Amino acid sequence: MEALTTIAMSAALSALATLTGRAHRNTYVYVSNAEDGDIGTYRLATDGTLTPGARVQAGKLVMPMTVSPDKRYLFASIRTQPYSAVSYAIDQNTGALRQLSQARLPENVVYLSTDKTGRFLFGASYGGNLVTIGRIGEDGTISEPLEVVHTASKPHSIVIDGTNRFVFVQHLGSDQILQFCFDAKTGKLIPNAPPVVPMKTGTGPRHLIFSADNKFAYLLCELTATLTALALDQDTGLLTPACAVKALPPDSKLVAGAPRLQTGHGKATRDVANDIWAADLHLTPNGTFLYATERTDSTITAFRADRATGELTYLSTTPTERQPRGFAIDPWGKFMVVAGELSDTISVYAIRENGSLSLLQKYPTGRGSNWVEIVSFD
């Protein structure tokens, strides 16, 4: 009987290993190379190895990207005139991208996201002081915006909560978050009450992400590298700041920055050599660890997130690619891929059990690498 039990357990473990390997088998990484105007494609193996694939032409200053909830489509923003968004079909067997459509945008869009149904594409225009909402067809084609909403100064991101009912727009120039209710039938945004969450003057709200349980949102401010946890009221869709920390190592000598006038994709018009310039943030899928990048010192900082309170505890800071604008974490929380706008490589890290990062390998990339998306098919 014991022998049979041992055999059964071994068979179960073998099956689990097979399933785990299969789950990782078709995992793909996409990196937008702004200066080259293309999107690099890679296959991510179970040991963190990247195998480069084709580089797909998109358009000069291709930058923000997002993936549809069903993982069938990739969307990218072209930030040179004529401004546009492009949609691609993702081949789940090879990771190859096939362009489906291109739609004009009224302004230069720095951030893209979708609603949870994958029917609407949101865009935020830093230079145009507006957000856009376009329709996504069942075949992945996209329309020109159905709605353009003029907002406050320098909106840098637009995201929806886990219930698909509430939308938030982060404004770097006016230090506030705008709160909206979302009509999932029409794609319209209706100001919530109150419509604004004021943040501390001079912080520069940039990117916002939600915890998997939708209880908290985490906000990264570009000009001070402040990371703020905000509690989300599940009924009203209103955010309330709960606690804040600095996304910098304790010995950092950087000072608060100021909003940058954008020429191309973020070139400054003054000396910013010692300015804080925070960029991107992501949580591991289990919600345990949060990471944020800072571009002046080219670092990525790790925090432990308390899933009950939203509190963040500093863990470590890791040097990374030069001027790291974007990064992504794989769906199992095992690996991280980081791109640097001034680097000719991207880095793959293993995420350790304590949240620290271990560099596995660097891989060649295009010029101006800035945005990373990871897609996996079971």
KALIN-V935285 format. One record per backbone hydrogen bond with DSSP energy under -0.5 kcal/mol. CO is the residue of the C=O (numbers start at 0). NH is the residue of the N-H. Records with the same first field share a line. If there is no record, write none. Layout:
BEGIN
CO->NH ; NH
END
This chain:
BEGIN
0->4
1->5
2->6
3->7
4->8
5->9
6->10
7->11
8->12
9->13
10->14
11->15
12->16
13->17
14->18
15->19
16->20
17->21
18->22
19->23
20->24
21->25
23->26
24->26
25->376
26->43
27->374
28->41
29->372
30->39
31->33 ; 369 ; 370
32->36 ; 37
33->60 ; 61
36->57 ; 58
37->32
38->55
39->30
40->52
41->28
42->44 ; 50
44->47
48->44
49->51
50->42
53->40 ; 55
55->38
58->61
60->78
63->76
65->74
67->70
71->89
72->67
73->87
74->65
75->85
76->62 ; 78
77->83
82->104
83->77
84->102
85->75
86->99 ; 100
87->73
88->90 ; 97
89->91
90->93 ; 94
95->90
97->88
100->86
102->84
103->144
106->108
107->109 ; 126
110->123
112->121
114->117
118->135
119->114 ; 121
120->133
121->112
122->131
123->109 ; 110 ; 125
124->128 ; 129 ; 154
128->150
129->124
130->148
131->122
132->145 ; 146
133->120
134->136 ; 142
136->139
140->136
146->132
147->149
148->130
152->172 ; 173
153->171 ; 172
156->169
158->167
160->163
164->181
165->160
166->179
167->158
168->177
169->155 ; 156 ; 171
170->174 ; 175 ; 204
174->198
175->170
176->196
177->168
178->191
179->166
180->189
181->183
182->186
187->182
189->180
194->178
195->197
196->176
199->202
202->222 ; 223
203->221
206->219
208->217
210->213
214->231
215->210
216->229
217->208
218->220 ; 227
219->205 ; 206 ; 221
220->224
221->277
222->256
224->246
225->220 ; 227
226->244
227->218 ; 229
228->241 ; 242
229->216
230->232 ; 239
231->233
232->236
237->232
239->230
242->228
244->226
245->247
248->251
254->275
259->261
260->262
262->264 ; 266
269->271
271->274
273->254
276->294
279->292
281->290
283->286
287->304
288->283
289->302
290->281
291->300
292->278
293->298
294->322
297->319
298->293
299->317
300->291
301->314 ; 315
302->289 ; 304
303->312
304->306
305->309
310->305
312->303
315->301
317->299
320->323
321->341
322->324 ; 340
325->338
327->336
329->332
333->350
334->329
335->348
336->327
337->346
338->325
339->342 ; 368
340->367
343->364
344->339
345->362
346->337
347->359 ; 360
348->335
349->351 ; 357
351->354
355->351
357->349
360->347
362->345
365->368
366->34 ; 35
367->33
370->31
372->29
374->27
376->25
END
